[in-house]
């Protein structure tokens, strides 16, 4: 049995397989940043989502 284990996330891999956990983390960061750009905090402290219309 092979013991290929990702040092970052610990998942078991087949020989020659490359883990995409780093790429997945980057995609999640980009998605979170996009969502945070849409949130605005009003004077009252209430958070508001501002949707932009597609043209």
Buried (B, 14 or more C-beta within 10 A) or exposed (E): EEEEEBEEEEEEEEEEEEBEBEEEEEEEEEEEEEEEEEEEEEEEEEEEEEEEEEE
